């Protein structure tokens, strides 16, 4: 056998094809395509007497997929120290920080998350926060073979609920926070939280946000340590100062204190940073060791990413695409703004529609002017999405609709004056825009840079 596949489109000659049932289709409907591609055996729950290839009957092919994959790749997570990061927000930031810290502590690390899969010199863009079972096991084996000693995985509630990280041995689980999200899938907060909790039932140790009321639910009987700003946290932090270049944070652990400078603002980013510090302490590093590693902090694409330009207008791009996340980002920017705060945002089509009014409320609360535009509309009508967002504003005196996202960014940057701040929210690191079934090249950061250059030339 040359490999395993559960998608007929990627079957290679000699593969075992797992014909599992999906949400809309059943794998048995694609067995003929798998045979044409060279599959030599099948795992299925429906016997086909006309097939000459080997058929392995199993009551639940999707239930055995993880075990087969782990066995085929020789249980790669056993050869790595694996951390899983879950929570509504902060997964990407914590994962990047933890990868950087692990490498600084002499544990070369791989990363699998929302933005990319990265290990060694290899980098591949991601389509999912948590990848499918087969790709997870295959990539972990590639990481181990490439010399990695550790791996960091962003773990989504969907990934946990669908068993995508089954048969992965987690040495550490990190919980960042829990806010209303994905309720079109999980239906209730309790179901959402229960999906997240599955990670902590797989792990050996847990780290928990002391500020979240869901932390005790996540922890259960698992040994762990808390991080946060409260006096009850094991790892405590205090924000000493904030500005456009970042903030200074004091961290206390068991009576020892160190100062850190980090290139972001906001309580939520300080909390994410504390999670990474707590992970380093759990690994046995001292605060001084951690401070040395974090004297240089990697940039994280699309997470309150500052867009450079000659203009005195400050422009930030962020992935915030829920009301709670947008509120946190705008509150942090408002705190350091010397002028007006502008926000450009939309909402994705085919996603929880409850996000639309939540983002509208956040924009109305914190921004001086909101520009509603198109995000990834997918199969929904862009105008209808924008109108639904607009209906979430109590007053429409400081809100404008501009369907063309490029034009929306250009108009907002052009209107901003020196000392003002512009936040472009929703897409962050993404370099495409999905309209209908087409992915069109589009990068908020590039559009913003172009708008700033144009503004700067006009001011000279």
Secondary structure as a PSIPRED ss2 file (coil, helix, strand):
# PSIPRED VFORMAT (PSIPRED V4.0)

   1 X C   1.000  0.000  0.000
   2 X C   1.000  0.000  0.000
   3 X E   0.000  0.000  1.000
   4 X E   0.000  0.000  1.000
   5 X E   0.000  0.000  1.000
   6 X C   1.000  0.000  0.000
   7 X C   1.000  0.000  0.000
   8 X H   0.000  1.000  0.000
   9 X H   0.000  1.000  0.000
  10 X H   0.000  1.000  0.000
  11 X C   1.000  0.000  0.000
  12 X C   1.000  0.000  0.000
  13 X C   1.000  0.000  0.000
  14 X C   1.000  0.000  0.000
  15 X E   0.000  0.000  1.000
  16 X E   0.000  0.000  1.000
  17 X E   0.000  0.000  1.000
  18 X E   0.000  0.000  1.000
  19 X C   1.000  0.000  0.000
  20 X C   1.000  0.000  0.000
  21 X E   0.000  0.000  1.000
  22 X C   1.000  0.000  0.000
  23 X C   1.000  0.000  0.000
  24 X C   1.000  0.000  0.000
  25 X C   1.000  0.000  0.000
  26 X E   0.000  0.000  1.000
  27 X H   0.000  1.000  0.000
  28 X H   0.000  1.000  0.000
  29 X H   0.000  1.000  0.000
  30 X H   0.000  1.000  0.000
  31 X H   0.000  1.000  0.000
  32 X H   0.000  1.000  0.000
  33 X H   0.000  1.000  0.000
  34 X H   0.000  1.000  0.000
  35 X H   0.000  1.000  0.000
  36 X H   0.000  1.000  0.000
  37 X H   0.000  1.000  0.000
  38 X C   1.000  0.000  0.000
  39 X C   1.000  0.000  0.000
  40 X C   1.000  0.000  0.000
  41 X E   0.000  0.000  1.000
  42 X E   0.000  0.000  1.000
  43 X E   0.000  0.000  1.000
  44 X E   0.000  0.000  1.000
  45 X C   1.000  0.000  0.000
  46 X C   1.000  0.000  0.000
  47 X C   1.000  0.000  0.000
  48 X C   1.000  0.000  0.000
  49 X C   1.000  0.000  0.000
  50 X C   1.000  0.000  0.000
  51 X C   1.000  0.000  0.000
  52 X C   1.000  0.000  0.000
  53 X C   1.000  0.000  0.000
  54 X E   0.000  0.000  1.000
  55 X E   0.000  0.000  1.000
  56 X E   0.000  0.000  1.000
  57 X E   0.000  0.000  1.000
  58 X C   1.000  0.000  0.000
  59 X C   1.000  0.000  0.000
  60 X C   1.000  0.000  0.000
  61 X H   0.000  1.000  0.000
  62 X H   0.000  1.000  0.000
  63 X H   0.000  1.000  0.000
  64 X H   0.000  1.000  0.000
  65 X H   0.000  1.000  0.000
  66 X H   0.000  1.000  0.000
  67 X H   0.000  1.000  0.000
  68 X H   0.000  1.000  0.000
  69 X H   0.000  1.000  0.000
  70 X H   0.000  1.000  0.000
  71 X H   0.000  1.000  0.000
  72 X H   0.000  1.000  0.000
  73 X C   1.000  0.000  0.000
  74 X C   1.000  0.000  0.000
  75 X C   1.000  0.000  0.000
  76 X H   0.000  1.000  0.000
  77 X H   0.000  1.000  0.000
  78 X H   0.000  1.000  0.000
  79 X H   0.000  1.000  0.000
  80 X C   1.000  0.000  0.000
  81 X E   0.000  0.000  1.000
  82 X E   0.000  0.000  1.000
  83 X E   0.000  0.000  1.000
  84 X E   0.000  0.000  1.000
  85 X E   0.000  0.000  1.000
  86 X E   0.000  0.000  1.000
  87 X C   1.000  0.000  0.000
  88 X C   1.000  0.000  0.000
  89 X C   1.000  0.000  0.000
  90 X C   1.000  0.000  0.000
  91 X H   0.000  1.000  0.000
  92 X H   0.000  1.000  0.000
  93 X H   0.000  1.000  0.000
  94 X H   0.000  1.000  0.000
  95 X H   0.000  1.000  0.000
  96 X H   0.000  1.000  0.000
  97 X H   0.000  1.000  0.000
  98 X H   0.000  1.000  0.000
  99 X H   0.000  1.000  0.000
 100 X H   0.000  1.000  0.000
 101 X H   0.000  1.000  0.000
 102 X H   0.000  1.000  0.000
 103 X H   0.000  1.000  0.000
 104 X H   0.000  1.000  0.000
 105 X C   1.000  0.000  0.000
 106 X C   1.000  0.000  0.000
 107 X C   1.000  0.000  0.000
 108 X C   1.000  0.000  0.000
 109 X E   0.000  0.000  1.000
 110 X E   0.000  0.000  1.000
 111 X E   0.000  0.000  1.000
 112 X E   0.000  0.000  1.000
 113 X C   1.000  0.000  0.000
 114 X C   1.000  0.000  0.000
 115 X C   1.000  0.000  0.000
 116 X E   0.000  0.000  1.000
 117 X E   0.000  0.000  1.000
 118 X E   0.000  0.000  1.000
 119 X E   0.000  0.000  1.000
 120 X C   1.000  0.000  0.000
 121 X C   1.000  0.000  0.000
 122 X E   0.000  0.000  1.000
 123 X E   0.000  0.000  1.000
 124 X E   0.000  0.000  1.000
 125 X E   0.000  0.000  1.000
 126 X C   1.000  0.000  0.000
 127 X C   1.000  0.000  0.000
 128 X C   1.000  0.000  0.000
 129 X C   1.000  0.000  0.000
 130 X C   1.000  0.000  0.000
 131 X C   1.000  0.000  0.000
 132 X C   1.000  0.000  0.000
 133 X H   0.000  1.000  0.000
 134 X H   0.000  1.000  0.000
 135 X H   0.000  1.000  0.000
 136 X H   0.000  1.000  0.000
 137 X H   0.000  1.000  0.000
 138 X H   0.000  1.000  0.000
 139 X H   0.000  1.000  0.000
 140 X H   0.000  1.000  0.000
 141 X H   0.000  1.000  0.000
 142 X H   0.000  1.000  0.000
 143 X H   0.000  1.000  0.000
 144 X H   0.000  1.000  0.000
 145 X H   0.000  1.000  0.000
 146 X C   1.000  0.000  0.000
 147 X C   1.000  0.000  0.000
 148 X C   1.000  0.000  0.000
 149 X C   1.000  0.000  0.000
 150 X E   0.000  0.000  1.000
 151 X E   0.000  0.000  1.000
 152 X E   0.000  0.000  1.000
 153 X E   0.000  0.000  1.000
 154 X E   0.000  0.000  1.000
 155 X C   1.000  0.000  0.000
 156 X C   1.000  0.000  0.000
 157 X H   0.000  1.000  0.000
 158 X H   0.000  1.000  0.000
 159 X H   0.000  1.000  0.000
 160 X H   0.000  1.000  0.000
 161 X H   0.000  1.000  0.000
 162 X C   1.000  0.000  0.000
 163 X C   1.000  0.000  0.000
 164 X C   1.000  0.000  0.000
 165 X C   1.000  0.000  0.000
 166 X C   1.000  0.000  0.000
 167 X C   1.000  0.000  0.000
 168 X C   1.000  0.000  0.000
 169 X C   1.000  0.000  0.000
 170 X E   0.000  0.000  1.000
 171 X C   1.000  0.000  0.000
 172 X E   0.000  0.000  1.000
 173 X E   0.000  0.000  1.000
 174 X E   0.000  0.000  1.000
 175 X E   0.000  0.000  1.000
 176 X C   1.000  0.000  0.000
 177 X C   1.000  0.000  0.000
 178 X C   1.000  0.000  0.000
 179 X C   1.000  0.000  0.000
 180 X C   1.000  0.000  0.000
 181 X C   1.000  0.000  0.000
 182 X C   1.000  0.000  0.000
 183 X H   0.000  1.000  0.000
 184 X H   0.000  1.000  0.000
 185 X H   0.000  1.000  0.000
 186 X H   0.000  1.000  0.000
 187 X C   1.000  0.000  0.000
 188 X C   1.000  0.000  0.000
 189 X H   0.000  1.000  0.000
 190 X H   0.000  1.000  0.000
 191 X H   0.000  1.000  0.000
 192 X H   0.000  1.000  0.000
 193 X H   0.000  1.000  0.000
 194 X H   0.000  1.000  0.000
 195 X H   0.000  1.000  0.000
 196 X H   0.000  1.000  0.000
 197 X H   0.000  1.000  0.000
 198 X H   0.000  1.000  0.000
 199 X H   0.000  1.000  0.000
 200 X H   0.000  1.000  0.000
 201 X H   0.000  1.000  0.000
 202 X H   0.000  1.000  0.000
 203 X E   0.000  0.000  1.000
 204 X C   1.000  0.000  0.000
 205 X C   1.000  0.000  0.000
 206 X E   0.000  0.000  1.000
 207 X E   0.000  0.000  1.000
 208 X E   0.000  0.000  1.000
 209 X E   0.000  0.000  1.000
 210 X C   1.000  0.000  0.000
 211 X C   1.000  0.000  0.000
 212 X C   1.000  0.000  0.000
 213 X C   1.000  0.000  0.000
 214 X C   1.000  0.000  0.000
 215 X H   0.000  1.000  0.000
 216 X H   0.000  1.000  0.000
 217 X H   0.000  1.000  0.000
 218 X H   0.000  1.000  0.000
 219 X H   0.000  1.000  0.000
 220 X C   1.000  0.000  0.000
 221 X C   1.000  0.000  0.000
 222 X C   1.000  0.000  0.000
 223 X C   1.000  0.000  0.000
 224 X E   0.000  0.000  1.000
 225 X E   0.000  0.000  1.000
 226 X E   0.000  0.000  1.000
 227 X E   0.000  0.000  1.000
 228 X E   0.000  0.000  1.000
 229 X C   1.000  0.000  0.000
 230 X C   1.000  0.000  0.000
 231 X C   1.000  0.000  0.000
 232 X C   1.000  0.000  0.000
 233 X C   1.000  0.000  0.000
 234 X C   1.000  0.000  0.000
 235 X E   0.000  0.000  1.000
 236 X E   0.000  0.000  1.000
 237 X E   0.000  0.000  1.000
 238 X E   0.000  0.000  1.000
 239 X E   0.000  0.000  1.000
 240 X E   0.000  0.000  1.000
 241 X E   0.000  0.000  1.000
 242 X E   0.000  0.000  1.000
 243 X E   0.000  0.000  1.000
 244 X C   1.000  0.000  0.000
 245 X C   1.000  0.000  0.000
 246 X E   0.000  0.000  1.000
 247 X E   0.000  0.000  1.000
 248 X E   0.000  0.000  1.000
 249 X E   0.000  0.000  1.000
 250 X E   0.000  0.000  1.000
 251 X E   0.000  0.000  1.000
 252 X E   0.000  0.000  1.000
 253 X E   0.000  0.000  1.000
 254 X C   1.000  0.000  0.000
 255 X C   1.000  0.000  0.000
 256 X E   0.000  0.000  1.000
 257 X E   0.000  0.000  1.000
 258 X E   0.000  0.000  1.000
 259 X E   0.000  0.000  1.000
 260 X E   0.000  0.000  1.000
 261 X E   0.000  0.000  1.000
 262 X E   0.000  0.000  1.000
 263 X C   1.000  0.000  0.000
 264 X C   1.000  0.000  0.000
 265 X C   1.000  0.000  0.000
 266 X C   1.000  0.000  0.000
 267 X H   0.000  1.000  0.000
 268 X H   0.000  1.000  0.000
 269 X H   0.000  1.000  0.000
 270 X H   0.000  1.000  0.000
 271 X H   0.000  1.000  0.000
 272 X H   0.000  1.000  0.000
 273 X H   0.000  1.000  0.000
 274 X H   0.000  1.000  0.000
 275 X H   0.000  1.000  0.000
 276 X H   0.000  1.000  0.000
 277 X H   0.000  1.000  0.000
 278 X H   0.000  1.000  0.000
 279 X H   0.000  1.000  0.000
 280 X H   0.000  1.000  0.000
 281 X H   0.000  1.000  0.000
 282 X H   0.000  1.000  0.000
 283 X C   1.000  0.000  0.000
 284 X C   1.000  0.000  0.000
 285 X C   1.000  0.000  0.000
 286 X C   1.000  0.000  0.000
 287 X H   0.000  1.000  0.000
 288 X H   0.000  1.000  0.000
 289 X H   0.000  1.000  0.000
 290 X H   0.000  1.000  0.000
 291 X H   0.000  1.000  0.000
 292 X H   0.000  1.000  0.000
 293 X H   0.000  1.000  0.000
 294 X C   1.000  0.000  0.000
 295 X C   1.000  0.000  0.000
 296 X C   1.000  0.000  0.000
 297 X C   1.000  0.000  0.000
 298 X C   1.000  0.000  0.000
 299 X C   1.000  0.000  0.000
 300 X C   1.000  0.000  0.000
 301 X C   1.000  0.000  0.000
 302 X C   1.000  0.000  0.000
 303 X C   1.000  0.000  0.000
 304 X C   1.000  0.000  0.000
 305 X E   0.000  0.000  1.000
 306 X E   0.000  0.000  1.000
 307 X E   0.000  0.000  1.000
 308 X C   1.000  0.000  0.000
 309 X C   1.000  0.000  0.000
 310 X C   1.000  0.000  0.000
 311 X C   1.000  0.000  0.000
 312 X C   1.000  0.000  0.000
 313 X C   1.000  0.000  0.000
 314 X E   0.000  0.000  1.000
 315 X E   0.000  0.000  1.000
 316 X E   0.000  0.000  1.000
 317 X E   0.000  0.000  1.000
 318 X E   0.000  0.000  1.000
 319 X C   1.000  0.000  0.000
 320 X C   1.000  0.000  0.000
 321 X C   1.000  0.000  0.000
 322 X C   1.000  0.000  0.000
 323 X H   0.000  1.000  0.000
 324 X H   0.000  1.000  0.000
 325 X H   0.000  1.000  0.000
 326 X H   0.000  1.000  0.000
 327 X H   0.000  1.000  0.000
 328 X H   0.000  1.000  0.000
 329 X H   0.000  1.000  0.000
 330 X H   0.000  1.000  0.000
 331 X H   0.000  1.000  0.000
 332 X H   0.000  1.000  0.000
 333 X H   0.000  1.000  0.000
 334 X H   0.000  1.000  0.000
 335 X H   0.000  1.000  0.000
 336 X H   0.000  1.000  0.000
 337 X C   1.000  0.000  0.000
 338 X C   1.000  0.000  0.000
 339 X C   1.000  0.000  0.000
 340 X C   1.000  0.000  0.000
 341 X E   0.000  0.000  1.000
 342 X E   0.000  0.000  1.000
 343 X E   0.000  0.000  1.000
 344 X E   0.000  0.000  1.000
 345 X E   0.000  0.000  1.000
 346 X C   1.000  0.000  0.000
 347 X C   1.000  0.000  0.000
 348 X C   1.000  0.000  0.000
 349 X C   1.000  0.000  0.000
 350 X C   1.000  0.000  0.000
 351 X C   1.000  0.000  0.000
 352 X C   1.000  0.000  0.000
 353 X C   1.000  0.000  0.000
 354 X H   0.000  1.000  0.000
 355 X H   0.000  1.000  0.000
 356 X H   0.000  1.000  0.000
 357 X H   0.000  1.000  0.000
 358 X H   0.000  1.000  0.000
 359 X H   0.000  1.000  0.000
 360 X H   0.000  1.000  0.000
 361 X H   0.000  1.000  0.000
 362 X H   0.000  1.000  0.000
 363 X H   0.000  1.000  0.000
 364 X H   0.000  1.000  0.000
 365 X H   0.000  1.000  0.000
 366 X H   0.000  1.000  0.000
 367 X C   1.000  0.000  0.000
 368 X C   1.000  0.000  0.000
 369 X E   0.000  0.000  1.000
 370 X E   0.000  0.000  1.000
 371 X E   0.000  0.000  1.000
 372 X E   0.000  0.000  1.000
 373 X C   1.000  0.000  0.000
 374 X C   1.000  0.000  0.000
 375 X C   1.000  0.000  0.000
 376 X C   1.000  0.000  0.000
 377 X C   1.000  0.000  0.000
 378 X E   0.000  0.000  1.000
 379 X C   1.000  0.000  0.000
 380 X C   1.000  0.000  0.000
 381 X C   1.000  0.000  0.000
 382 X H   0.000  1.000  0.000
 383 X H   0.000  1.000  0.000
 384 X H   0.000  1.000  0.000
 385 X H   0.000  1.000  0.000
 386 X H   0.000  1.000  0.000
 387 X H   0.000  1.000  0.000
 388 X H   0.000  1.000  0.000
 389 X H   0.000  1.000  0.000
 390 X H   0.000  1.000  0.000
 391 X C   1.000  0.000  0.000
 392 X C   1.000  0.000  0.000
 393 X C   1.000  0.000  0.000
 394 X C   1.000  0.000  0.000
 395 X C   1.000  0.000  0.000
 396 X C   1.000  0.000  0.000
 397 X C   1.000  0.000  0.000
 398 X C   1.000  0.000  0.000
 399 X E   0.000  0.000  1.000
 400 X E   0.000  0.000  1.000
 401 X E   0.000  0.000  1.000
 402 X C   1.000  0.000  0.000
 403 X C   1.000  0.000  0.000
 404 X C   1.000  0.000  0.000
 405 X H   0.000  1.000  0.000
 406 X H   0.000  1.000  0.000
 407 X H   0.000  1.000  0.000
 408 X H   0.000  1.000  0.000
 409 X H   0.000  1.000  0.000
 410 X H   0.000  1.000  0.000
 411 X H   0.000  1.000  0.000
 412 X H   0.000  1.000  0.000
 413 X H   0.000  1.000  0.000
 414 X H   0.000  1.000  0.000
 415 X H   0.000  1.000  0.000
 416 X C   1.000  0.000  0.000
 417 X C   1.000  0.000  0.000
 418 X C   1.000  0.000  0.000
 419 X C   1.000  0.000  0.000
 420 X C   1.000  0.000  0.000
 421 X E   0.000  0.000  1.000
 422 X E   0.000  0.000  1.000
 423 X E   0.000  0.000  1.000
 424 X E   0.000  0.000  1.000
 425 X E   0.000  0.000  1.000
 426 X C   1.000  0.000  0.000
 427 X C   1.000  0.000  0.000
 428 X C   1.000  0.000  0.000
 429 X C   1.000  0.000  0.000
 430 X C   1.000  0.000  0.000
 431 X C   1.000  0.000  0.000
 432 X E   0.000  0.000  1.000
 433 X E   0.000  0.000  1.000
 434 X E   0.000  0.000  1.000
 435 X E   0.000  0.000  1.000
 436 X C   1.000  0.000  0.000
 437 X C   1.000  0.000  0.000
 438 X E   0.000  0.000  1.000
 439 X E   0.000  0.000  1.000
 440 X E   0.000  0.000  1.000
 441 X E   0.000  0.000  1.000
 442 X C   1.000  0.000  0.000
 443 X C   1.000  0.000  0.000
 444 X H   0.000  1.000  0.000
 445 X H   0.000  1.000  0.000
 446 X H   0.000  1.000  0.000
 447 X H   0.000  1.000  0.000
 448 X H   0.000  1.000  0.000
 449 X H   0.000  1.000  0.000
 450 X H   0.000  1.000  0.000
 451 X H   0.000  1.000  0.000
 452 X H   0.000  1.000  0.000
 453 X H   0.000  1.000  0.000
 454 X H   0.000  1.000  0.000
 455 X H   0.000  1.000  0.000
 456 X H   0.000  1.000  0.000
 457 X H   0.000  1.000  0.000
 458 X H   0.000  1.000  0.000
 459 X H   0.000  1.000  0.000
 460 X C   1.000  0.000  0.000
